Amino acid sequence: MTDMATQTEPSRARAVLSNEDFKLLQEAVLFYIKAHEDDPISSKYSNLYHRLGSAIRR
């Protein structure tokens, strides 16, 4: 018998974050955006905010 026959399938990957985690992160990012509206990097946080929102809807 070969070693291939005794090997098992790898276990499925588990989600690291829950939908509630995405909502909390989105709220935190929104708080940051409002507090740092004039910061040039805030546009990147705005994009992150929208990506988190689309992740929640999945």
Beta strands, then each sheet from edge to edge (+ up, - down):
end
